[in-house]
Amino acid sequence: MIRRRSVVSDIKQNVALVRHLIALAWRAGRGATLAAAAMHLVVVFGSAGVAQSQRWVIDGLRAHPRGGSLTWLLIPAAVAAFAQAASTIATRVAANVAVGLIQRVDVELSEEILGYAARVPTIEHLERADYLDRVYLAEKGSGALASLIRSLTATVVCALMLALSLWLLALVHPALLLLGLTTVPVLLVAGRTREALRRVHDETAEASRLESELTNLLLDSGAAKEIWISGSGATLSARADRLWAGVTAEHHRVLVRGAALEAAAWLCYVLGLAGALALVAHEVSAGRIGALVLVVSLSAQLRWQLAALRENYGQAAEAGRVGRHYRWLRDYARDGSMPDAAPVPGSGQAPRQAPEHLADGITLEGVSFAYPGADVPVLRSVSAHLPAGSVVGLVGINGAGKSTMVKLLTGLYRPSSGRILVDGTPLVGIETGSWAAASCGVFQDFARLHLLVRETVGVGDLSAIEDTAAISRAVVAAGAADLVSGLPNGLDTRLGTLFGGVDVSGGQWQRLALARGMMRTAPLLVILDEPTAALDPQAEHDLFEYFARHARQAAARTGAVTVLVSHRFSTVSMADHVIVIADGGVVESGSHRELLASGGRYAELYATQAKAYEA
């Protein structure tokens, strides 16, 4: 019963997907969609008309005496000529129309797939290999999915043409329907081969993705220096070649086996055709040569109709494979979890919008988190309160879980257990886009956007990306005014050499990333996760002095909480409250002075760093 429900559900989802693709095709080009449908109908009846008119001509020649009037020949000849011309023209027109229509639908689908990936409320799908495989397969297969309607239509057209051909054969002799049975092995073998290829595609997705990543890495200017100095280019290239060879070997194995089975299936068809010709031998002896001509003509058509049916069915099956990954990504983007995952607590209620002002702050209650596939959690039963309007510093050695806590606060991850409250409201109950719009900041692994400077900074707040004054304010706030003024075209300078722009240093990229993180002027949560690693200590200190002022201004406007992650204690000392993380939990908390006076873990780390600077 469960299996039956699953099959019914899959059928319903596939039908819904086909309807969606038809809607995309209609939106992409109504005229092209109607023209393609009309041409397919012409093709269906055109091929049958050619074969039948040929029989009429041959039988007519036998029935009419030599030297008599040939006016009777005009109609079947005209039908044959018209059917042949119409079928040929319609086939060409349908193919040309389909190419343009598929390209437009492919663009629509690619935008949808990327949009779904971007709208997932967490980033788990970008960090789990099994999720990335499915996203990769959906994105790479958008062309096949865009062709699904054409493939299904062509499959139906070929099936109708096949049915018409068999019907005409049955009119000659009912036993000729057995010729249709000889086509079944060809279709069955094609289906098995496509299913085997689908499994290979899915099983080799990770290897294909890794090969693609290695190839892109070898072409990446940012990685070129390290690859060159390490001399690893040839090794990486060889590894990519081995991966590609392994993937293609798996595909080749399936294709060779499928080709052998298809050869056997076609042999069955040839034997069936020989039997059909022997069956109509008595028709020839009776003078009905037209029947033989019809059988020969239709047998030739059956061969290519069967081949076309097999090919289009295979393309439709391939699109169906991609469709499963597409539906998974769509559902995952809507639900924020795997379709069979447990429901998120509080997800049964309609999400709220983020508040405009924080009154109490952000509270973590028994929060634990483990990365997918990891046996040991990064955070265990963390409880802490981040008061509204405060600057909170997070301190701990590398791997202590500071960045993980930041990602939990921003909603990029969801706790494995426990909860995060925003003014008493569970974070999972706040609409993700609303909370994202109320957050800003800079992470240590910031993006280097090869855009115009104004765009590189402006995307920090899309609502103000055209506001030159707001962009200039953020640039000044990040201490990047001299940098921008020194560029050839100021804010209109293109960055990065990828598209012929200006190359800037790592520290300059970081300054611009900081400016991007300061575009929003009324956030509720400001994150600064090691954002100044490329700056010297004095430059970082000067920058964080401004951040402290910026945090106070945001706190006065919205009660914003600023979370500061840094290894430099001179910077952390600016925080109102410091939380020390170790062994997956909070081991100390308090002000900078209180923690130094307590002589605990914070004081030890502070003393160690101070000695290093003295040395």
C-alpha positions in Angstrom: 0.0 0.0 0.0 2.8 2.4 0.9 4.5 1.6 -2.4 1.3 2.2 -4.3 0.9 5.6 -2.6 4.4 6.4 -3.5 3.8 5.6 -7.2 0.6 7.6 -7.3 2.4 10.5 -5.6 5.2 10.3 -8.2 2.7 10.3 -11.0 0.9 13.3 -9.6 4.2 15.2 -9.2 5.3 14.3 -12.7 2.0 15.5 -14.1 2.3 18.7 -12.1 5.9 19.2 -13.4 4.7 18.7 -17.0 2.0 21.3 -16.5 4.5 23.7 -15.1 6.8 23.2 -18.1 3.9 23.7 -20.5 3.2 26.9 -18.7 6.8 28.0 -19.0 6.8 27.2 -22.7 3.5 29.1 -23.1 5.1 32.1 -21.3 8.3 31.8 -23.3 6.5 31.8 -26.7 2.8 31.2 -27.3 3.1 31.3 -31.0 6.0 28.9 -31.0 4.1 26.5 -28.7 1.0 26.5 -30.9 3.1 26.2 -34.1 5.0 23.2 -32.7 1.8 21.4 -31.7 0.2 22.0 -35.2 3.3 20.7 -37.0 3.4 17.5 -34.9 -0.2 16.8 -35.9 0.8 17.2 -39.6 3.7 14.8 -39.1 1.5 12.2 -37.5 -0.9 11.9 -40.4 1.5 12.8 -43.2 3.6 9.6 -43.0 0.5 7.4 -43.0 -0.9 9.3 -45.9 2.2 8.7 -48.0 2.1 5.0 -47.5 -1.6 4.7 -48.1 -1.5 6.8 -51.2 1.3 4.7 -52.6 -0.9 1.6 -52.2 -3.8 3.4 -54.0 -1.5 4.2 -56.9 -0.2 0.7 -57.3 -3.6 -0.9 -57.0 -5.1 1.6 -59.4 -2.5 0.9 -62.0 -3.4 -2.8 -61.8 -7.1 -2.1 -61.9 -7.1 0.3 -64.9 -6.3 -0.9 -68.4 -3.2 0.3 -70.2 -3.8 3.2 -72.5 -6.9 4.3 -70.6 -7.4 7.7 -68.9 -5.1 8.4 -66.0 -7.3 11.1 -64.4 -8.0 8.7 -61.5 -4.3 8.9 -60.7 -4.5 12.6 -59.9 -6.1 12.3 -56.5 -3.8 9.6 -55.0 -0.8 11.2 -56.6 -1.7 14.6 -55.2 -2.4 13.1 -51.8 1.0 11.3 -51.8 2.8 14.5 -52.9 1.0 16.7 -50.5 1.4 14.3 -47.6 5.2 13.9 -48.3 5.8 17.6 -48.6 3.6 18.5 -45.6 5.3 15.8 -43.4 8.8 16.9 -44.5 8.1 20.6 -44.0 6.3 20.1 -40.7 9.2 18.0 -39.4 11.7 20.8 -40.2 9.5 23.6 -38.9 8.8 21.7 -35.7 12.5 21.0 -35.1 13.5 24.7 -35.7 10.7 26.1 -33.6 11.5 23.6 -30.8 15.2 24.7 -30.7 14.4 28.3 -29.9 11.6 27.4 -27.5 13.7 25.0 -25.6 16.5 27.6 -25.2 14.0 30.1 -23.8 12.5 27.5 -21.4 16.0 26.5 -20.4 16.8 30.0 -19.4 13.5 30.2 -17.3 14.4 26.8 -15.6 18.0 27.9 -14.9 16.7 31.0 -13.2 14.2 28.9 -11.2 16.8 26.4 -10.1 19.3 29.1 -9.0 16.4 31.0 -7.4 15.4 27.9 -5.4 19.0 27.3 -4.3 19.3 30.9 -3.2 16.0 30.9 -1.3 16.8 27.9 0.9 16.7 29.3 4.4 19.9 27.5 5.5 23.2 26.8 3.8 23.2 23.1 4.6 22.6 22.2 0.9 25.8 24.0 0.0 27.9 22.1 2.5 26.5 18.6 2.4 28.0 16.4 -0.4 24.7 14.5 -1.0 22.7 17.7 -1.3 25.3 19.3 -3.5 25.1 16.3 -5.8 21.4 16.8 -6.3 21.7 20.6 -6.8 24.5 19.9 -9.3 22.4 17.3 -11.2 19.4 19.7 -11.3 21.4 22.6 -12.6 23.4 20.6 -15.1 20.2 18.9 -16.4 18.1 22.0 -16.9 18.6 21.6 -20.7 17.2 18.1 -20.6 14.3 19.2 -18.4 13.5 22.1 -20.8 13.3 19.5 -23.6 10.8 17.4 -21.7 7.7 18.7 -23.4 9.3 18.3 -26.8 10.4 14.8 -25.9 7.0 13.8 -24.6 5.2 15.4 -27.6 7.6 13.6 -30.0 7.1 10.3 -28.1 3.3 10.7 -28.4 3.7 11.6 -32.1 5.9 8.6 -32.7 3.4 6.3 -30.9 0.5 7.6 -32.9 2.4 7.2 -36.1 3.3 3.6 -35.1 -0.3 2.9 -34.2 -1.5 4.3 -37.6 1.1 2.2 -39.4 0.0 -1.0 -37.6 -3.7 -0.2 -38.4 -2.9 0.1 -42.1 -1.0 -3.2 -41.9 -4.0 -4.8 -40.2 -6.2 -3.7 -43.1 -4.0 -5.8 -45.4 -4.1 -8.8 -43.0 -4.9 -9.0 -39.3 -1.9 -11.2 -38.6 0.4 -8.4 -39.6 -0.4 -6.9 -36.1 2.1 -9.4 -34.9 4.7 -7.2 -36.5 3.9 -4.7 -33.8 4.9 -7.2 -31.1 8.4 -7.4 -32.5 8.8 -3.7 -31.6 8.3 -4.4 -27.9 11.8 -5.8 -27.2 13.4 -2.6 -28.7 11.3 -0.4 -26.4 12.0 -2.6 -23.3 15.7 -2.7 -23.9 15.8 1.1 -24.5 14.0 1.6 -21.2 16.4 -0.6 -19.3 19.4 1.1 -20.8 18.1 4.5 -19.9 17.4 3.4 -16.3 20.9 2.0 -16.1 22.3 5.3 -17.4 20.2 7.2 -14.8 21.7 5.2 -12.0 25.2 5.8 -13.3 24.5 9.5 -13.6 23.4 9.6 -10.0 26.2 7.4 -8.7 28.9 9.3 -10.4 27.5 12.8 -9.6 30.1 13.4 -6.8 33.0 12.4 -9.1 31.7 14.6 -11.9 31.3 17.5 -9.5 34.8 17.0 -8.2 36.2 16.8 -11.7 34.4 20.1 -12.5 35.7 21.7 -9.4 39.3 20.7 -10.1 39.0 22.0 -13.7 37.7 25.3 -12.4 40.4 25.5 -9.8 43.1 25.1 -12.5 41.5 28.1 -14.3 41.1 30.2 -11.2 43.5 33.2 -11.1 43.2 33.3 -7.3 44.5 29.8 -6.9 47.1 30.1 -9.7 49.9 31.4 -7.4 49.6 28.6 -4.9 49.3 25.9 -7.6 52.3 27.3 -9.5 54.6 27.6 -6.5 53.6 24.1 -5.2 54.0 22.6 -8.7 50.7 20.8 -8.2 49.1 21.8 -11.5 50.0 18.6 -13.3 48.9 16.5 -10.4 45.6 18.2 -10.1 45.1 17.9 -13.9 46.0 14.2 -13.8 43.5 13.6 -11.0 40.8 15.4 -12.9 41.6 13.3 -15.9 41.3 10.1 -13.8 38.0 11.2 -12.4 36.7 11.9 -15.9 38.0 8.6 -17.2 36.3 6.8 -14.4 33.0 8.5 -15.0 33.1 7.9 -18.8 34.2 4.3 -18.3 31.0 3.7 -16.2 28.9 5.3 -18.9 30.7 3.4 -21.6 30.1 0.0 -19.9 26.3 0.7 -19.7 26.2 1.9 -23.3 28.1 -1.1 -24.7 25.8 -3.5 -22.8 22.8 -1.6 -24.0 24.0 -1.6 -27.6 24.4 -5.4 -27.5 20.9 -5.9 -26.1 19.4 -3.4 -28.7 21.1 -5.3 -31.5 19.4 -8.5 -30.4 16.1 -6.6 -30.1 16.4 -5.2 -33.6 17.1 -8.7 -34.8 13.7 -9.8 -33.5 12.2 -6.9 -35.5 14.0 -8.0 -38.7 12.8 -11.6 -38.3 9.2 -10.2 -37.7 9.5 -8.1 -40.9 10.6 -11.2 -42.9 7.6 -13.0 -41.6 5.3 -10.1 -42.6 6.7 -10.1 -46.1 6.2 -13.8 -46.4 2.6 -13.4 -45.1 1.7 -11.0 -47.9 3.2 -13.1 -50.6 -0.2 -14.5 -51.5 -1.4 -11.0 -51.9 1.1 -10.5 -54.7 0.1 -13.8 -56.3 -3.4 -12.6 -56.3 -2.3 -9.4 -58.2 -2.6 -7.1 -55.2 0.9 -5.6 -55.6 -0.2 -2.5 -53.7 -0.4 -4.5 -50.5 3.2 -5.5 -50.8 4.2 -2.0 -51.6 2.3 -0.8 -48.5 4.0 -3.4 -46.3 7.4 -2.5 -47.6 6.8 1.2 -47.2 5.3 0.9 -43.7 8.1 -1.5 -42.6 10.6 1.2 -43.5 8.6 3.8 -41.7 8.2 1.5 -38.7 11.9 1.2 -38.4 12.6 4.9 -38.1 9.4 5.5 -36.2 10.5 2.9 -33.7 14.0 4.5 -33.5 12.5 7.9 -33.0 10.2 6.6 -30.4 13.1 5.0 -28.6 15.2 8.1 -28.8 12.5 10.5 -27.7 11.3 8.2 -24.9 15.0 8.0 -23.7 15.2 11.8 -23.7 11.9 12.0 -21.8 13.2 9.5 -19.3 16.4 11.5 -18.8 14.3 14.6 -18.2 12.3 12.7 -15.7 15.5 11.8 -13.9 16.4 15.5 -13.7 12.9 16.3 -12.7 13.2 14.2 -9.5 16.2 16.4 -8.5 14.4 19.5 -9.6 11.4 18.6 -7.4 13.6 17.8 -4.5 15.3 21.2 -4.7 12.0 23.0 -5.1 10.5 21.2 -2.1 13.7 21.7 -0.1 13.7 25.4 -0.8 10.0 25.6 0.3 10.3 23.5 3.4 14.0 24.2 4.4 14.5 20.5 5.0 14.5 17.2 3.2 11.0 16.1 2.3 11.2 13.1 4.6 12.8 15.0 7.5 11.2 15.7 10.8 9.2 18.9 10.9 10.9 22.0 12.4 9.5 23.0 15.8 7.1 25.9 15.3 6.9 25.4 11.5 3.2 24.6 11.8 2.5 28.2 12.4 2.7 31.0 9.9 6.1 32.7 10.2 6.3 36.2 11.7 8.2 39.2 10.5 11.3 40.2 12.3 10.6 43.0 14.9 11.5 46.5 14.1 13.2 47.0 17.4 14.8 44.7 20.0 13.7 45.2 23.5 15.2 42.2 25.3 17.7 40.8 22.9 18.7 37.3 21.6 18.7 34.3 23.9 20.2 30.8 23.3 18.6 28.0 25.4 20.4 24.7 25.5 21.6 25.0 21.9 23.5 22.1 20.4 24.6 21.6 16.9 26.4 18.8 15.0 27.4 19.0 11.3 25.8 16.4 9.1 27.7 13.2 9.2 29.7 14.3 12.3 29.6 12.1 15.4 30.7 14.8 17.8 28.6 18.0 18.1 30.4 21.4 17.7 28.2 23.0 20.3 26.6 21.3 23.3 23.8 22.8 25.4 24.9 26.4 24.9 22.9 28.9 26.9 23.6 32.6 26.7 21.8 36.0 26.6 22.8 38.7 24.2 21.2 41.9 25.6 19.6 44.3 23.2 21.9 47.2 22.4 25.0 45.4 23.4 28.3 44.5 21.8 29.1 40.9 22.5 32.6 39.4 21.9 33.1 35.7 21.2 36.5 34.3 22.2 37.9 30.8 21.8 40.6 28.8 20.1 40.3 27.8 16.4 37.5 25.1 16.1 35.9 26.1 19.4 32.6 26.8 17.5 32.5 30.6 17.3 31.7 30.8 13.6 29.1 28.0 14.0 27.4 30.1 16.7 27.4 33.1 14.4 25.8 31.0 11.6 23.1 29.8 14.1 22.4 33.3 15.1 22.0 34.5 11.5 19.7 31.5 10.7 22.2 29.9 8.2 22.0 26.8 10.4 19.3 25.4 12.6 20.1 24.0 16.0 20.2 20.2 16.4 18.5 20.8 19.7 17.5 23.7 21.9 16.3 27.0 20.5 17.2 30.6 19.8 14.8 33.3 20.9 14.5 36.9 19.4 12.7 39.0 22.0 11.0 35.7 23.2 10.0 34.6 19.7 11.7 31.4 18.4 14.0 32.2 15.5 12.5 29.3 13.5 9.2 31.1 13.7 10.5 34.3 12.1 10.3 34.5 8.3 13.8 33.8 7.0 13.9 36.6 4.5 12.7 39.0 7.1 15.5 38.0 9.6 18.1 38.1 6.8 17.0 41.6 5.9 17.4 42.6 9.6 21.0 41.2 9.8 24.2 42.4 8.3 27.9 42.0 8.8 31.1 40.5 7.4 32.5 37.0 7.6 36.1 35.9 7.5 35.4 34.0 4.2 34.0 37.1 2.4 33.2 37.2 -1.3 35.2 38.9 -3.9 32.6 40.2 -6.3 34.0 41.1 -9.7 31.6 43.9 -10.3 31.7 47.7 -10.3 32.7 49.1 -6.9 29.3 50.6 -6.3 27.8 47.2 -7.0 30.3 45.3 -4.9 29.4 47.5 -1.9 25.8 48.2 -2.8 24.6 44.6 -2.8 24.9 44.8 1.0 21.5 46.4 0.9 19.8 45.9 -2.4 17.2 48.5 -1.6 19.9 51.1 -1.7 22.1 49.8 -4.5 21.3 52.8 -6.7 21.8 55.2 -3.8 25.2 56.7 -4.4 25.1 58.7 -1.1 24.4 55.5 0.9 27.2 53.6 -0.9 29.6 56.5 -0.3 28.7 56.6 3.4 29.4 52.9 3.8 32.8 53.3 2.0 33.8 56.1 4.3 32.6 54.1 7.3 34.8 51.1 6.3 37.8 53.4 5.9 37.9 52.7 2.2 37.4 56.3 0.9 41.1 56.7 -0.1 41.0 53.3 -1.8 38.0 54.2 -3.9 39.2 57.7 -4.8 42.5 56.2 -6.0 40.8 53.9 -8.5 40.6 55.0 -12.2 36.8 55.6 -12.2 36.0 55.7 -8.5 32.8 53.9 -7.7 32.3 53.0 -11.3 35.6 51.1 -11.5 35.3 47.4 -12.4 37.1 45.2 -9.9 39.0 42.0 -10.7 40.8 40.9 -13.8 38.2 38.2 -14.7 36.3 40.7 -16.9 39.1 43.2 -17.6 38.8 45.2 -14.4 41.4 46.5 -11.8 43.1 44.0 -9.6 43.3 45.0 -5.9 45.0 43.5 -2.9 43.5 41.1 -0.3 43.3 43.9 2.2 41.6 46.2 -0.2 39.0 43.5 -1.1 38.5 43.2 2.7 37.9 46.9 3.1 35.2 46.8 0.4 33.6 43.7 2.0 33.5 45.7 5.2 31.8 48.5 3.4 29.3 46.1 2.0 28.5 44.8 5.5 27.8 48.4 6.7 25.2 49.3 4.0 22.3 48.6 6.3 21.8 51.3 8.8 19.0 49.9 11.0 19.8 46.2 11.5 18.9 44.1 14.5 21.9 41.8 14.3 25.4 42.9 13.3 28.0 40.2 12.7 31.7 40.8 12.5 33.3 37.3 12.2 37.1 37.8 11.9 36.5 40.4 9.1 39.9 42.1 9.4 42.3 39.2 9.1 44.1 40.9 6.2 44.7 44.1 8.1 47.5 44.9 10.5 46.7 45.2 14.3 46.6 49.0 14.3 44.4 49.2 11.2 42.0 46.7 12.8 41.9 48.6 16.1 41.1 51.8 14.3 38.4 50.1 12.2 36.8 48.5 15.3 36.7 51.8 17.1 34.4 53.0 14.3 32.5 49.8 14.5 31.9 50.4 18.2 30.4 53.8 17.3 28.4 52.3 14.5 27.1 49.6 16.9 26.1 52.2 19.4 24.2 54.1 16.7 22.4 50.9 15.6 21.7 50.1 19.2 20.1 53.5 19.7 18.0 53.1 16.6 16.9 49.5 16.8 18.4 47.9 19.9 20.7 46.0 17.7 23.0 43.3 19.0 26.6 43.3 17.6 28.5 40.1 17.8 32.2 40.4 17.4 34.5 37.5 16.7 38.2 38.2 16.8 41.5 36.6 18.0 42.9 39.9 19.0 42.0 40.8 22.5 42.7 44.5 22.0 39.7 44.4 19.8 37.5 42.2 22.0 38.1 44.5 24.9 35.8 47.0 23.2 32.8 44.6 23.8 30.4 45.1 26.6 30.2 41.4 27.2 32.6 38.6 26.4 31.6 34.9 26.0 34.4 32.4 26.1 33.7 29.1 24.2 35.7 25.9 24.7 35.0 22.2 24.4 31.6 22.9 22.7 30.2 25.1 25.5 30.4 28.4 27.3 33.1 28.3 30.0 33.2 31.9 31.0 31.3 35.1 30.4 31.5 38.7 31.6 33.1 42.0 30.8 36.7 42.3 29.7 37.8 43.6 33.1 35.8 40.9 35.0 37.3 38.1 33.0 40.8 39.4 33.4 40.3 39.7 37.2 38.9 36.2 37.4 42.1 34.6 36.2 40.3 32.0 34.1 40.6 30.8 30.5 40.1 34.3 29.1 42.9 35.7 31.2 45.3 32.9 30.2 44.6 33.5 26.5 45.0 37.2 27.0 48.3 36.8 28.7 49.6 34.4 26.1 48.8 36.9 23.3 50.3 39.8 25.2 53.6 38.0 25.6 53.7 37.2 21.9 53.4 40.9 21.1 56.0 41.8 23.6 58.4 39.3 22.1 
